[in-house]
Amino acid sequence: MTTNDSGQNLVRYIVRFSGHVQGVGFRATTVAESRKLNVHGFVRNESDGSVELDVEGPEGDVKELIRRIKVTMRDFLDDTQVDTLPPLGHKGGLRVRY
């Protein structure tokens, strides 16, 4: 785990959401839910029908984003898998990647 200049723990999570998650505004909702959080990275559809979120930032903000997605998109989710990786230094907020 890395820390930023404010002493916050920085984390990077690769999150795979599965269920009926494509064609329901999942990526746009994820970006909207990321606003006002200090998170960076991308969200994209995968060829297997899942959605991948590659997100990093202060641990509390990253966990809050995942919590928000699980609440907002709960009717479409069957499973959520989270892997932890070292932060890469993504900047520019959260974006949809195609």
Helices and strands as residue ranges (DSSP letters): E 2-3, E 9-19, H 26-34, E 40-45, E 51-58, H 59-72, G 74-76, E 77-85, E 94-96
